[in-house]
Amino acid sequence: MKRALIFCLVVFLVLAVFSTANAQRYRFRIAYTDAPRLPIGDEKLIHVTVAAVYGFEDAINSLTGGVFDVDFKHSAVLGGQVETIEQVRDGVIEATTPAIPALAGYYPNMQIFSIPYLWKSPVIAWEVFDGEFGKAFFDDMAQKSGLRVITIFDNGGYRSFTNNVREVRSARDMKGIKIRTMESPTQMKIVSSLGGAPTPIPWVEL
């Protein structure tokens, strides 16, 4: 299945700050649900989300002459993805890193990116997002939702099914198995169409 895409959002009007860089400094608060370190076996590696937001910090300060003081709120200290999207909309924070299902509640067209096997390769996905379609899509989203996608990154892995009931080799093997999904109608439909029992649980509750 496709890679999971994560979107970093900011209220559309805040982008005006980027064109007025001067001696004044700006606080830029970005919230995300992931912890700074990801346990992999005996190792604790820097989480891909953390690497992405640090890269974002470097980029905006490089483009603006270093006028932003970026304040990272990690480990869901400000709430889950829906809560932080609402905080962006209310102007409490400037940005967050929600996944597709959380965004779909504000812009339903986002659900198309949850369709399995949508891309033949990650390269094609990036070409689409960086091209005319991506620009038109995200411009429409900004107009209709008040949220602007300012960068996209993936979480480093492909979707797969794991369980503690039986080995899955065909759709028949999925029958009756409870599968945790995101709070996404598309993901839940995929699991149920394969015979599984979708169980939507937010990441912060796992």
C-alpha positions as CSV (number, residue, x, y, z in Angstrom):
1,M,0.0,0.0,0.0
2,K,1.0,3.6,-0.3
3,R,3.3,5.5,2.0
4,A,1.7,7.5,4.8
5,L,1.9,11.2,4.1
6,I,2.1,13.8,6.9
7,F,1.2,17.4,6.3
8,C,2.6,20.4,8.1
9,L,-0.1,23.1,8.2
10,V,-0.3,26.7,9.0
11,V,-3.2,29.2,8.9
12,F,-3.2,30.8,5.5
13,L,-2.9,34.4,6.7
14,V,0.2,33.7,8.8
15,L,2.1,33.2,5.5
16,A,2.1,37.0,5.1
17,V,4.8,37.2,7.7
18,F,7.2,35.5,5.4
19,S,7.2,38.5,3.0
20,T,7.7,41.1,5.8
21,A,10.9,39.8,7.3
22,N,12.8,42.5,9.2
23,A,14.5,43.1,12.5
24,Q,11.4,42.0,14.4
25,R,11.4,38.4,15.6
26,Y,8.4,36.1,15.4
27,R,7.5,33.1,17.6
28,F,6.4,30.1,15.5
29,R,4.8,27.3,17.5
30,I,4.5,23.9,15.9
31,A,2.8,20.9,17.6
32,Y,3.0,17.2,16.8
33,T,2.0,14.0,18.5
34,D,5.3,12.1,18.0
35,A,8.0,11.8,20.7
36,P,11.5,13.0,19.9
37,R,12.9,9.5,19.9
38,L,11.5,6.3,18.3
39,P,12.4,3.0,20.0
40,I,13.7,0.5,17.4
41,G,14.8,-2.7,19.2
42,D,17.5,-1.6,21.6
43,E,18.0,1.7,19.9
44,K,16.2,5.0,20.2
45,L,16.4,6.9,16.9
46,I,15.3,10.4,16.1
47,H,11.7,10.3,14.9
48,V,11.1,11.2,11.3
49,T,8.7,13.9,12.3
50,V,11.3,15.5,14.5
51,A,13.8,15.4,11.7
52,A,11.2,17.0,9.4
53,V,10.3,19.9,11.7
54,Y,13.9,20.6,12.4
55,G,14.5,20.8,8.7
56,F,11.5,23.1,8.4
57,E,13.0,25.4,11.1
58,D,16.3,25.6,9.1
59,A,14.4,26.3,5.9
60,I,12.2,29.2,7.2
61,N,15.1,30.8,9.0
62,S,17.3,30.5,6.0
63,L,14.6,32.2,3.8
64,T,13.9,35.0,6.2
65,G,17.3,35.8,7.7
66,G,16.6,34.0,11.0
67,V,13.6,36.0,12.3
68,F,11.7,33.0,13.6
69,D,12.0,31.4,17.1
70,V,10.5,28.0,16.6
71,D,8.9,26.5,19.6
72,F,8.4,22.7,19.3
73,K,5.5,21.0,21.2
74,H,6.1,17.3,20.9
75,S,4.6,14.1,22.3
76,A,1.0,15.4,22.0
77,V,1.4,17.8,24.9
78,L,-1.2,20.1,23.3
79,G,-3.5,17.3,22.3
80,G,-4.1,14.9,19.4
81,Q,-4.1,15.8,15.7
82,V,-7.6,17.2,15.6
83,E,-7.0,19.3,18.7
84,T,-3.9,20.8,17.3
85,I,-5.6,21.6,13.9
86,E,-8.2,23.5,15.9
87,Q,-5.5,25.4,17.7
88,V,-4.0,26.4,14.4
89,R,-7.4,27.6,13.1
90,D,-7.9,29.6,16.3
91,G,-4.4,31.1,16.2
92,V,-3.2,29.5,19.4
93,I,-0.3,27.9,17.5
94,E,1.0,28.4,14.0
95,A,1.5,24.9,12.7
96,T,1.0,21.2,13.2
97,T,1.7,17.9,11.5
98,P,-1.5,16.0,11.0
99,A,-2.0,12.9,8.9
100,I,-4.5,12.6,6.0
101,P,-7.4,11.3,8.1
102,A,-7.3,14.2,10.5
103,L,-7.3,16.7,7.6
104,A,-10.1,15.0,5.8
105,G,-12.5,16.4,8.5
106,Y,-11.7,19.9,7.3
107,Y,-11.2,19.2,3.6
108,P,-13.0,15.9,2.5
109,N,-11.1,15.7,-0.8
110,M,-8.0,14.8,1.2
111,Q,-9.4,11.3,1.5
112,I,-8.3,10.5,-2.0
113,F,-4.8,10.1,-0.8
114,S,-5.8,7.3,1.5
115,I,-6.7,5.0,-1.4
116,P,-4.5,1.9,-1.6
117,Y,-2.0,1.6,-4.5
118,L,-2.6,5.1,-5.6
119,W,1.0,5.6,-6.5
120,K,3.4,3.3,-8.3
121,S,6.3,4.9,-6.5
122,P,7.1,7.6,-4.1
123,V,8.8,9.6,-6.9
124,I,5.5,9.8,-8.7
125,A,3.7,11.0,-5.6
126,W,6.2,13.8,-5.1
127,E,5.9,14.9,-8.7
128,V,2.2,15.1,-8.3
129,F,2.3,17.1,-5.1
130,D,5.0,19.4,-6.5
131,G,3.2,19.9,-9.8
132,E,0.2,21.8,-11.1
133,F,-2.3,19.4,-9.6
134,G,-0.7,19.7,-6.1
135,K,-0.7,23.5,-6.3
136,A,-4.3,23.6,-7.4
137,F,-5.4,21.1,-4.8
138,F,-3.8,22.8,-1.8
139,D,-4.8,26.3,-3.0
140,D,-8.4,25.0,-3.0
141,M,-7.9,23.5,0.4
142,A,-6.6,26.8,1.8
143,Q,-9.6,28.7,0.4
144,K,-12.2,26.3,1.7
145,S,-10.7,25.3,5.1
146,G,-8.5,28.3,6.1
147,L,-5.5,25.9,6.4
148,R,-2.5,26.0,4.2
149,V,-0.2,23.0,3.5
150,I,3.3,24.4,3.6
151,T,5.3,21.2,3.3
152,I,4.8,17.4,3.0
153,F,6.8,14.5,4.3
154,D,6.2,10.8,4.7
155,N,6.7,8.8,7.8
156,G,9.3,6.5,6.3
157,G,7.3,3.3,5.8
158,Y,4.6,1.5,3.8
159,R,1.2,0.5,5.1
160,S,0.9,-3.1,6.1
161,F,-1.3,-5.3,8.3
162,T,0.1,-7.0,11.4
163,N,-1.9,-9.0,14.0
164,N,-1.5,-11.6,16.7
165,V,-4.3,-13.9,15.5
166,R,-3.0,-15.5,12.2
167,E,-0.8,-15.1,9.3
168,V,-2.4,-13.0,6.5
169,R,-1.7,-14.3,3.0
170,S,-5.0,-13.4,1.4
171,A,-8.2,-11.4,2.1
172,R,-9.8,-14.6,3.5
173,D,-7.2,-14.5,6.3
174,M,-8.5,-11.1,7.4
175,K,-11.9,-12.3,8.4
176,G,-13.0,-11.2,11.9
177,I,-9.6,-9.8,12.9
178,K,-9.7,-6.5,14.7
179,I,-7.4,-4.0,13.0
180,R,-6.6,-0.7,14.5
181,T,-7.1,2.1,12.0
182,M,-6.9,5.9,12.1
183,E,-10.1,7.7,12.5
184,S,-10.6,7.6,8.7
185,P,-13.7,6.4,6.9
186,T,-11.5,5.4,4.0
187,Q,-9.1,3.3,6.1
188,M,-12.1,1.7,7.9
189,K,-13.7,0.8,4.6
190,I,-10.5,-0.8,3.3
191,V,-10.3,-3.0,6.4
192,S,-14.0,-4.0,6.4
193,S,-13.9,-4.7,2.6
194,L,-11.1,-7.2,3.3
195,G,-13.2,-8.9,6.0
196,G,-11.5,-7.4,9.0
197,A,-13.1,-5.5,11.9
198,P,-11.8,-1.9,11.8
199,T,-11.2,-0.3,15.2
200,P,-10.5,3.4,15.0
201,I,-8.1,4.5,17.8
202,P,-6.2,7.8,17.9
203,W,-2.4,7.4,17.9
204,V,-2.1,9.2,21.3
205,E,-4.3,6.5,22.9
206,L,-2.2,3.6,21.8
